[in-house]
Amino acid sequence: MRRTILAALLLLAAVSSVAAEALPSCEQVLADANKSRAHKIQAALLYYHGKQMGKRCVKVDYVKAITMLNEAGDASDAASLVKDLSSKANSGNPMAINALEKLERLGLVKKVRVE
């Protein structure tokens, strides 16, 4: 029984290590943003959340994220993030409020009412 548990733990550690190595670094995600539509979307989501696999690695930039999604032609994800950003702004998040105002000035969103 002990050998089975030990073998399972070793296998789990090996798989976790390989999975972590397969994941590109935040720097690599951002560097690859212009390689393809999928890369641009991945970089945009990284900017929106500011972290990858729970590790903070880039400063959150809502405007850049939504701009990149629009450039990638991903209107659905962009609209979803604008809705989430509006919710954050309505909760009083000053960074979200400023981002919505800037997106409005850029013409990427219609007038958004912050309550």
N, C-alpha and C positions, 0 to 999 in steps of 0.2 A: 504494500500500500504506500509506504514512504517513497519507494522508487518511482511509483506512478505519479505521485504529487510532485516530486522533484523534477521529473521529466516534463510534466505539464508546465511547471513554473519556468523552466529553462526555455521551453518552446515559446511560451508567452513573451518572455523577455527578448528572445531573438526576433519574433514577429514585430513587437513594438519598436525595436531598434531599427529594423528594416523600414517600417512604415514611416518613422520619423525622418530617416535619411531620404526617403522618396519624396517627401514634401519639400517644395522649393522654399527658400528663405524669403522673407518679406522683401528684401532688396532685389532678389531675383524676380519676384512677381511684378514689382514696379518696373524693373528694367525691361521685362518682356511685354509690357503693356501694349506696345504698338506692333507686336508680331502677328496677332490675329484678333478676331472679334472676341473669342473666348478668353484670351489673355487680358484684353481690355476690361471685360466684365469682371474677371477675377481681381484685377487691380482696383477697379472701382469699388467693389465690395470691401476690399481691404481698407481703402481710404474711409469708407463709411463707418466701418466698425472699429478700425484702428488696431485690430489684433487678429492673429491667426492661431488657431488651436489653443485659444485661451491666453496666449502670450501677447501683451501689448508690444507693438513693434513699429508703429508709424502713427504720426499725429493725425487725429481724426480731421477730415476735411470734407464736410457734407457737400459743399458746392462742387468741388473737384469730382467727387464720386458721382453725383447726378449728371454733371456735364459729360463725364466719360461714358456713362450708360447711354445718354442720348447720342453721343458720337458713335457708339457701337450699334445703334439702332435697336436698343433694348428698352423700348418705351414702357413695357409692362413692369419691369423691375424698377425703372426710374419712377414711375407713378406710385409703385408700392413704397419706395423709399421716401417720396415726397409726403405720402400719407403718414408714414411713421414719423417723419420730421415735423409735420404739422402737429401731431400728437405730443411730441416732445416740446414744441414751442408753446402749445396750449397748457403744458404743465409748468411753464415758466423757465424753461431752459434757455438762457441768453444766447448760447452758441447756436442753437436751433433757430431762434428768432432772427438772429443776424443772417444766418444762411438763407432762410426763406426770403428775407428782404433782398439779399444779393441775387438770388435766383429770379426773383420778380424783376429786378432791374435788368437782368440779362435776357429776360423774356422767356425763361424756361418754365415758369409757373405763372398761373393767373393770380390775381390779388388773393392773398391768403389772409384770412381773418384770425388773428391771435386773440384768444379770449382771456 
